[in-house]
């Protein structure tokens, strides 16, 4: 039996590639995302030992309850009414054994089914985390942040409940069949009622499950939007306070939370209605059995003990029928959760599979020239090159190309389930349009990722290398990088590759010694999630220290000091060249303090490099550069700058 928690390894690497970890893993392959039902079946197949054990324990737990009315009836007819003391004692001993088996199996069933629930629920967490790490920036283009978080959390719980209800349903169905056999032996008409009523109840319940599913889907969608909104508010709380936007965003969150509440009330009302119908039909079934049983006693076809048996079964059969209803409702919720899960886990990887390059070739490429064909940028190896762009989007697009990232887009629009005049038809059309938009985005991304990239390193197009090796060669650290909870050491060196001297060098180069000083415990001092206890400038410098500590052959920094005060920025500007000396570094910035230390500066205009030179040369000889960096103020032009003409880019 597999212990909890299992180590999950999905989307396994192709044969011949080395694993990044020597830790023991359980390879489970790729999730079946061809549909929600296929995914649910795949989830069951991942833990056959636990499912089999849970079904067996559930069966042993239910069989004693199914046999108890029959044993009592036999004890009554053969012992009490017949006056046979030995038979009475025998049947009482049988009842004792049945009770002990039921109690022991019930305790063991609870242990097994909880373990199975945890494996399914937290297995979902492992899979979503692995998918996020595998796809990186591709995943947010396909699904909203709130949707990914909901799939990782609440939908994982639903899959855990699904695994649990399957085993419970097996035990109840087998017990129901055993009761039907016993009743058929006693009375064929009553046995037929037992056999025919249960399928009829399932058919009737299925009619009610469609609106229940729609209500639950609506609640799930609105809750996902609310989670996304909360994530955005927390991430931008400092900015919102600065511009006085807390009330506006708070009101939007309140309105969305009320939409979630209304959807939850509606889904709960449908669930209560379905549950009430189940209780009503079960009660009618009990009444029908009792009426037929009393008629058989009056006709002399049943003995008193057999009547007691039927009475016990009339009460017992309520439980299996209610479990069938509960299973049908849980299946509905699980299908909704699985459909969302398929949207996240089924996101295809657009990047082509490439044979890994030898380490010698990678080392040679890391010392080669970096060329971007789209902009005309040429970064000579081992130099500190800075890029200035009048339009920030041009610089961001350049950084994406250099790091082999897909261009920034708005991604797939979030699902809007607002009940407007169009009703269900309008929501269906909106859902189809969303699916079409997602398919179009996947197709365009794949076409872009599969073709030539247009950025070469050492004369080799980045598209010819596996993405993993591109990430090791070229590291891009942009303004969207985050600080996670953990120790300061984990924040600077998350892979535990550095010695103490290298870690301190990265910390000093990023001028982030103040964080080390204020944290109790130094390197082992704890950081809050997203570094909430730090200022914006401290978080930015901590991200810079992490990027410098990675010691990539080619490092691309996007506005690394935009949230830093001038004094600290000057420290970073003076230390960065020494720390990266001899390695290729590209910094996208418009800060004069940084540009003053660049070996070469390139000016972007409408996405193309229009001039190159040193900062002093461009300030003196290029009006567009001066207007972008110094806002065109002649007083900011250094008096000692020689009247040199910058080199115009071809």
C-alpha positions in Angstrom: 0.0 0.0 0.0 1.4 3.4 -1.0 2.2 5.7 1.9 1.0 9.3 1.9 2.1 11.6 0.5 3.3 10.0 -2.8 6.0 11.6 -4.9 4.4 12.3 -8.2 6.3 12.5 -11.5 4.1 13.3 -14.4 5.0 14.3 -18.0 8.1 12.2 -17.7 11.2 13.2 -19.7 12.0 11.3 -22.9 14.2 8.3 -22.8 17.8 9.0 -22.5 17.5 12.3 -20.5 18.8 12.5 -17.0 16.5 13.2 -14.1 17.1 16.4 -12.2 16.7 14.6 -8.9 18.0 11.4 -7.5 15.1 11.1 -5.1 12.8 8.1 -5.4 9.7 8.9 -7.5 6.5 7.2 -8.5 6.1 7.7 -12.2 2.4 7.9 -13.1 2.7 9.2 -16.7 0.6 11.9 -18.3 -2.9 12.6 -17.0 -5.7 11.6 -19.4 -7.1 15.0 -20.3 -9.3 13.9 -23.3 -12.4 14.6 -21.2 -13.6 14.9 -17.6 -14.8 11.3 -17.4 -11.5 10.0 -18.7 -9.7 12.1 -16.2 -11.8 10.7 -13.3 -11.1 7.1 -14.6 -7.4 8.0 -14.8 -7.5 9.2 -11.1 -8.9 5.9 -10.0 -6.3 3.9 -11.9 -3.5 5.7 -10.1 -4.2 4.0 -6.8 -5.6 0.6 -7.6 -4.3 -0.9 -4.3 -6.0 1.7 -2.2 -9.2 1.6 -4.2 -9.4 -2.2 -4.0 -8.7 -2.1 -0.3 -11.3 0.6 0.3 -13.9 -1.3 -1.8 -13.2 -4.5 0.2 -13.4 -2.7 3.5 -16.6 -0.9 2.4 -18.1 -4.3 1.5 -17.2 -5.9 4.8 -18.6 -2.9 6.6 -22.0 -3.0 4.8 -22.5 -6.8 4.6 -23.0 -7.2 8.4 -25.7 -4.5 8.3 -27.2 -6.3 5.3 -27.2 -9.6 7.1 -28.4 -8.4 10.5 -32.2 -8.4 9.6 -31.9 -11.8 8.1 -30.1 -13.2 11.1 -32.6 -11.7 13.5 -35.5 -13.1 11.5 -34.0 -16.6 11.6 -33.3 -16.3 15.3 -36.9 -15.3 15.9 -38.4 -18.1 13.7 -36.0 -20.9 14.6 -35.2 -20.0 18.2 -37.8 -17.9 19.9 -41.0 -19.1 18.2 -39.9 -22.7 17.9 -38.6 -22.8 21.5 -35.2 -24.1 20.4 -32.6 -22.7 22.8 -29.6 -24.1 20.9 -30.7 -22.5 17.6 -31.3 -19.2 19.4 -27.8 -19.2 20.9 -26.3 -20.2 17.5 -27.9 -17.3 15.7 -27.0 -14.9 18.5 -23.3 -16.0 18.1 -23.6 -15.4 14.4 -25.0 -12.0 15.1 -22.1 -11.3 17.4 -19.5 -12.3 14.8 -21.3 -10.2 12.2 -21.2 -7.2 14.5 -17.5 -7.6 15.3 -16.6 -7.9 11.6 -18.6 -4.8 10.8 -17.0 -2.8 13.6 -13.4 -3.8 12.7 -13.9 -3.3 9.0 -15.6 0.0 9.5 -12.6 1.3 11.5 -10.1 0.0 8.9 -12.3 1.4 6.0 -12.1 4.9 7.5 -8.3 4.7 7.6 -8.0 3.4 4.0 -10.6 5.8 2.5 -9.0 8.9 4.2 -5.6 7.8 2.8 -7.2 7.4 -0.6 -8.8 10.8 -0.4 -5.5 12.4 0.5 -3.6 10.7 -2.3 -6.2 11.9 -4.8 -6.5 15.4 -3.4 -2.8 16.2 -2.9 -1.9 14.3 -6.0 -3.9 17.0 -7.8 -1.7 19.6 -6.0 1.5 17.9 -7.2 0.2 17.7 -10.8 -0.9 21.3 -11.0 2.4 22.4 -9.4 4.3 20.3 -11.9 2.3 21.6 -14.8 2.9 25.2 -13.7 6.6 24.6 -13.4 6.7 22.8 -16.7 4.8 25.4 -18.7 6.0 28.5 -16.9 4.7 31.6 -18.6 2.6 29.6 -21.0 0.0 28.5 -18.3 -1.2 32.0 -17.4 -1.9 32.6 -21.1 -4.4 29.7 -21.0 -6.0 30.0 -17.6 -6.5 32.8 -15.1 -4.6 32.7 -11.8 -7.7 32.2 -9.8 -8.7 29.2 -12.0 -5.4 27.5 -11.4 -5.6 28.1 -7.7 -9.1 26.7 -7.6 -8.1 23.6 -9.6 -5.2 23.2 -7.2 -7.5 23.5 -4.1 -11.2 23.0 -4.2 -11.2 20.9 -7.4 -8.6 18.6 -5.8 -10.9 18.1 -2.8 -13.7 17.1 -5.2 -11.5 14.5 -6.8 -10.7 13.2 -3.3 -14.4 13.0 -2.5 -15.0 11.2 -5.8 -12.5 8.5 -4.9 -14.1 8.1 -1.5 -17.7 7.8 -2.8 -16.7 5.2 -5.4 -15.6 2.8 -2.7 -18.6 3.5 -0.6 -20.9 3.1 -3.5 -19.4 -0.4 -4.3 -20.1 -1.6 -0.7 -23.6 -0.3 -0.8 -24.5 -1.7 -4.2 -23.2 -5.1 -3.3 -25.1 -5.0 0.0 -28.2 -3.9 -2.0 -27.8 -6.9 -4.4 -27.4 -9.3 -1.4 -30.6 -7.9 0.1 -32.4 -8.4 -3.2 -31.3 -12.0 -3.4 -32.5 -12.7 0.2 -35.8 -11.0 -0.4 -36.3 -12.9 -3.7 -35.8 -16.1 -1.9 -38.5 -15.1 0.6 -40.9 -13.5 -1.8 -40.5 -13.0 -5.5 -42.9 -10.0 -5.8 -41.2 -8.1 -3.0 -37.8 -9.0 -4.5 -38.8 -7.6 -7.8 -39.9 -4.4 -6.2 -36.5 -4.1 -4.6 -34.7 -4.8 -7.9 -36.9 -2.4 -10.0 -37.3 0.6 -7.8 -33.6 1.4 -7.4 -32.9 1.9 -11.1 -36.1 4.0 -11.3 -34.9 6.2 -8.5 -31.5 6.7 -10.3 -33.3 7.6 -13.6 -35.5 10.1 -11.8 -32.5 11.7 -10.0 -30.6 12.1 -13.2 -33.2 14.5 -14.5 -32.5 16.7 -11.5 -28.8 16.6 -11.8 -28.5 18.8 -14.9 -29.7 22.0 -13.3 -27.7 21.1 -10.2 -24.6 20.8 -12.4 -25.3 24.1 -14.1 -25.7 25.9 -10.7 -22.5 24.3 -9.4 -20.6 25.3 -12.5 -21.8 28.9 -12.2 -20.7 29.0 -8.5 -17.3 27.5 -9.4 -16.7 30.0 -12.2 -17.6 33.0 -10.0 -15.4 31.7 -7.2 -12.5 31.4 -9.6 -13.0 35.1 -10.7 -13.1 36.1 -7.0 -9.9 34.3 -6.3 -8.2 36.0 -9.2 -9.4 39.4 -8.1 -8.1 38.8 -4.5 -4.7 37.7 -5.9 -4.5 40.9 -8.0 -5.5 43.1 -5.1 -2.9 41.6 -2.7 -0.2 41.8 -5.3 -0.9 45.5 -6.0 -1.9 46.6 -2.5 1.0 49.0 -2.1 0.2 50.6 -5.5 -3.5 50.8 -4.7 -2.8 52.6 -1.4 -0.5 55.0 -3.2 -3.2 56.0 -5.8 -6.1 55.8 -3.4 -7.7 52.9 -5.2 -8.4 50.7 -2.2 -12.1 51.6 -2.0 -12.7 51.1 -5.7 -11.1 47.6 -5.8 -12.7 46.8 -2.4 -16.1 47.6 -3.8 -15.5 45.5 -6.9 -14.4 42.6 -4.6 -17.5 43.0 -2.5 -19.8 42.9 -5.6 -18.0 39.8 -6.9 -18.3 38.1 -3.5 -22.0 38.7 -3.4 -22.3 37.1 -6.9 -20.4 34.1 -5.5 -22.8 34.0 -2.5 -25.9 34.2 -4.7 -24.5 31.4 -6.9 -23.7 29.4 -3.8 -27.2 29.8 -2.4 -28.7 28.7 -5.7 -26.4 25.7 -5.9 -27.2 24.8 -2.3 -30.9 25.2 -3.0 -30.7 22.8 -5.9 -28.6 20.4 -3.8 -31.1 20.5 -1.0 -34.0 19.9 -3.4 -32.2 16.9 -4.9 -31.5 15.6 -1.4 -35.2 16.1 -0.4 -36.4 14.2 -3.5 -34.1 11.4 -2.6 -35.4 11.2 1.0 -39.0 11.4 -0.3 -38.6 8.6 -2.9 -36.7 6.5 -0.3 -39.6 7.0 2.1 -42.1 6.0 -0.5 -40.1 2.9 -1.2 -40.1 2.0 2.5 -43.9 2.4 2.6 -44.4 0.3 -0.5 -42.3 -2.5 1.0 -44.2 -2.4 4.3 -47.6 -2.5 2.6 -46.6 -5.5 0.5 -45.0 -7.3 3.5 -48.1 -6.9 5.7 -50.3 -8.2 2.9 -48.1 -11.3 2.6 -48.3 -11.9 6.4 -52.1 -11.7 6.2 -52.2 -14.1 3.4 -50.0 -16.5 5.3 -47.1 -16.4 2.9 -44.7 -14.9 5.4 -43.7 -15.9 8.9 -43.3 -13.4 11.8 -39.5 -13.6 11.6 -39.6 -13.0 7.8 -41.8 -10.0 8.5 -39.2 -8.6 10.9 -36.6 -9.3 8.2 -38.6 -7.2 5.7 -39.1 -4.5 8.3 -35.4 -4.4 8.9 -34.6 -4.3 5.2 -37.2 -1.6 4.6 -35.2 0.6 7.0 -31.8 -0.6 5.8 -32.4 0.0 2.1 -32.8 3.7 2.7 -29.1 3.9 3.2 -28.0 2.3 -0.1 -30.5 4.4 -2.0 -29.3 7.6 -0.4 -25.7 6.6 -1.1 -26.7 6.2 -4.8 -28.2 9.7 -4.7 -25.1 11.1 -3.0 -22.9 9.4 -5.5 -24.8 10.9 -8.4 -24.5 14.4 -6.9 -20.8 13.8 -6.2 -20.2 12.6 -9.7 -21.8 15.8 -11.0 -19.5 17.9 -8.8 -16.5 15.8 -9.8 -17.3 16.2 -13.5 -17.4 19.9 -13.0 -14.1 19.8 -11.1 -12.5 17.4 -13.7 -13.6 19.7 -16.6 -11.7 22.6 -14.9 -8.8 20.4 -14.2 -8.6 19.3 -17.9 -8.4 22.9 -18.8 -5.3 23.3 -16.7 -3.6 19.9 -17.0 -4.6 19.6 -20.6 -2.7 22.7 -21.7 -0.3 21.5 -24.4 3.4 22.4 -24.3 4.1 24.4 -27.5 7.9 24.0 -27.4 9.4 21.4 -29.7 11.4 18.4 -28.4 15.1 18.8 -29.2 18.1 16.5 -28.5 20.2 18.1 -25.7 23.4 19.7 -26.8 26.7 18.5 -25.3 28.1 20.5 -22.4 31.1 21.6 -24.4 28.9 23.2 -27.0 26.8 24.9 -24.3 29.9 26.3 -22.7 31.0 27.6 -26.1 27.6 29.1 -26.9 27.6 30.9 -23.5 30.7 32.8 -24.6 29.2 33.7 -28.0 27.6 36.8 -29.4 23.9 37.3 -28.8 22.0 38.7 -31.8 18.3 39.6 -32.1 17.3 39.7 -35.8 14.0 41.5 -35.1 15.6 44.6 -33.5 19.1 44.4 -34.9 20.6 44.2 -31.4 24.1 42.7 -31.2 25.5 42.0 -27.8 29.2 41.3 -27.8 30.2 38.5 -25.4 31.6 39.4 -22.0 30.3 43.0 -22.1 27.7 44.9 -20.1 25.2 46.1 -22.7 22.3 48.3 -21.8 19.2 48.9 -23.9 17.1 52.1 -23.8 13.6 52.2 -25.3 11.2 55.2 -25.4 8.3 52.7 -25.4 8.5 50.2 -22.5 6.6 47.6 -24.5 9.4 47.5 -27.1 12.0 46.7 -24.3 9.8 44.1 -22.8 9.3 42.4 -26.2 13.0 42.4 -26.7 13.6 40.8 -23.3 11.0 38.1 -24.1 12.7 37.3 -27.4 16.2 37.1 -25.8 14.9 34.6 -23.2 12.7 32.6 -25.7 9.5 33.6 -24.1 6.2 33.8 -26.1 5.1 37.4 -26.7 2.9 39.0 -24.0 -0.8 38.8 -24.8 -4.0 39.2 -22.9 -4.4 35.4 -23.0 -7.8 33.6 -23.1 -10.7 35.8 -21.8 -12.1 34.6 -18.5 -15.5 32.9 -18.5 -18.3 35.3 -17.8 -21.4 33.6 -16.4 -23.4 36.7 -15.8 -27.0 36.0 -16.4 -27.9 38.5 -19.0 -30.8 38.6 -21.4 -29.2 35.9 -23.5 -29.7 33.3 -20.8 -28.2 29.8 -21.3 -27.8 30.3 -25.0 -25.7 33.4 -24.6 -23.5 31.6 -22.0 -23.1 28.6 -24.2 -22.0 30.9 -27.1 -19.6 32.7 -24.8 -18.1 29.4 -23.7 -17.7 28.3 -27.3 -16.0 31.6 -28.2 -13.7 31.2 -25.3 -12.8 27.7 -26.4 -12.2 28.9 -30.0 -10.0 31.8 -28.7 -8.0 29.3 -26.6 -7.5 27.0 -29.6 -6.4 29.9 -31.8 -3.9 31.0 -29.1 -2.6 27.5 -28.7 -2.2 27.2 -32.5 -0.4 30.5 -32.9 1.9 29.8 -30.0 2.8 26.4 -31.4 3.5 27.9 -34.8 5.8 30.5 -33.2 7.5 28.1 -30.9 8.1 25.4 -33.6 9.7 27.7 -36.2 13.0 29.7 -36.2 13.2 32.0 -33.2 15.3 34.8 -34.7 17.7 35.1 -31.7 21.1 33.5 -32.1 23.7 32.8 -29.4 27.1 31.9 -30.7 25.6 31.6 -34.2 23.0 29.0 -33.1 19.3 29.9 -33.2 17.8 29.4 -29.7 15.0 27.3 -31.4 17.6 24.6 -32.1 18.2 24.0 -28.4 16.0 22.3 -25.8 14.1 24.9 -23.8 15.7 23.6 -20.6 19.2 24.4 -22.0 18.1 27.8 -23.2 16.9 28.6 -19.7 20.3 27.6 -18.3 22.2 29.7 -20.9 20.0 32.8 -20.9 18.4 34.0 -17.6 15.8 36.8 -17.8 14.9 38.6 -14.6 12.0 41.0 -15.1 9.8 43.2 -13.0 7.2 40.4 -12.6 9.6 38.2 -10.5 8.4 37.3 -7.1 9.8 36.7 -3.6 8.5 33.6 -1.9 8.2 32.7 1.7 11.1 30.9 3.3 14.6 31.8 4.6 16.8 34.5 3.2 19.2 31.8 2.0 16.4 30.0 0.1 15.4 33.3 -1.5 18.9 34.0 -2.8 19.9 30.4 -3.5 16.8 28.4 -3.9 18.7 25.4 -5.4 21.3 25.4 -2.6 24.2 25.6 -5.1 26.3 28.4 -3.6 28.9 28.5 -0.9 28.9 31.2 1.7 31.3 33.5 -0.1 29.3 33.3 -3.4 26.1 34.0 -1.7 27.5 37.0 0.1 29.0 38.3 -3.2 25.5 38.2 -4.8 24.0 39.9 -1.8 26.5 42.7 -1.9 26.3 43.2 -5.7 22.6 43.8 -5.4 23.1 46.1 -2.4 20.7 44.1 -0.3 22.8 43.8 2.9 20.1 45.8 4.7 17.7 42.9 4.4 20.3 40.6 6.0 20.8 43.1 8.8 17.1 43.5 9.7 16.1 39.9 9.5 16.5 38.0 12.9 18.7 35.0 12.1 20.6 36.4 9.2 20.7 33.9 6.4 18.1 31.8 8.2 15.8 34.7 8.8 12.2 34.1 7.6 10.6 36.0 4.8 6.8 36.3 4.5 4.9 35.3 1.4 5.7 37.7 -1.5 8.1 39.4 0.9 5.3 41.4 2.5 7.5 42.6 5.3 10.0 44.2 2.9 9.7 47.4 1.0 9.3 47.4 -2.8 12.9 48.4 -3.3 14.1 45.6 -0.9 12.1 43.0 -2.8 13.4 44.2 -6.1 17.0 44.0 -4.9 16.4 40.6 -3.4 15.2 39.4 -6.8 18.3 40.9 -8.4 20.5 39.1 -5.9 18.8 35.8 -6.8 19.4 36.5 -10.5 23.0 37.3 -9.9 23.5 34.2 -7.7 22.4 32.0 -10.6 25.5 33.0 -12.4 24.0 32.5 -15.9 26.3 32.8 -18.9 23.9 35.4 -20.3 21.9 37.5 -17.9 19.1 39.8 -19.0 17.8 42.3 -16.4 14.7 44.3 -17.0 14.5 47.6 -15.0 16.3 46.0 -12.0 16.3 49.3 -10.0 13.0 50.9 -10.9 11.8 50.8 -7.2 15.1 51.7 -5.6 16.2 55.1 -4.3 19.0 57.0 -6.0 21.6 56.4 -3.4 21.1 52.6 -3.4 20.8 52.6 -7.2 24.2 54.2 -7.4 25.6 51.4 -5.2 24.0 48.7 -7.5 25.3 50.5 -10.6 28.8 50.6 -9.3 28.9 46.9 -8.1 27.1 45.2 -11.0 29.9 45.6 -13.6 32.5 44.0 -11.3 30.2 41.1 -10.3 29.4 40.3 -14.0 32.8 41.0 -15.4 33.7 38.7 -18.3 30.1 37.4 -18.7 27.4 38.7 -21.1 24.9 41.0 -19.4 22.0 42.9 -20.9 20.2 45.5 -18.8 17.0 47.1 -20.0 16.8 50.5 -18.3 16.6 54.2 -18.8 18.4 55.1 -15.5 21.4 57.4 -16.1 23.1 56.0 -13.0 23.2 52.5 -14.6 23.8 53.7 -18.1 26.9 55.5 -17.0 28.6 52.2 -16.2 27.6 50.4 -19.5 30.2 49.1 -21.9 27.8 49.8 -24.7 24.3 51.3 -24.9 21.7 50.6 -27.6 18.7 52.9 -28.3 15.5 51.3 -29.5 13.0 53.3 -31.6 9.9 51.5 -32.8 11.4 48.2 -31.9 14.6 48.7 -33.9 18.1 49.7 -32.7 18.8 53.1 -34.2 22.0 54.0 -32.4 24.7 52.5 -30.3 27.6 53.9 -28.3 28.5 54.8 -24.7 26.1 56.8 -22.5 28.2 59.9 -22.8 28.4 59.6 -26.6 24.6 59.2 -27.0 23.8 62.0 -24.6 26.1 64.4 -26.6 25.1 63.3 -30.1 21.6 61.8 -30.2 18.6 64.0 -29.5 16.2 61.0 -29.2 18.4 59.3 -26.6 18.7 62.5 -24.7 15.0 63.1 -24.8 14.3 59.5 -23.5 17.0 59.3 -20.8 17.3 63.0 -19.6 13.9 64.2 -20.7 15.6 66.5 -23.1 17.0 68.9 -20.4 20.3 70.4 -21.7 21.3 71.1 -18.1 21.6 67.4 -17.5 24.2 66.9 -20.3 27.7 66.5 -18.6 30.0 69.3 -19.5 33.0 67.0 -19.8 31.4 64.8 -22.5 33.4 65.1 -25.7 31.5 66.0 -28.8 31.5 62.6 -30.3 29.0 61.3 -32.8 27.2 58.0 -31.8 27.4 55.1 -34.1 24.2 54.9 -36.1 22.9 51.3 -36.3 22.2 49.9 -39.8 
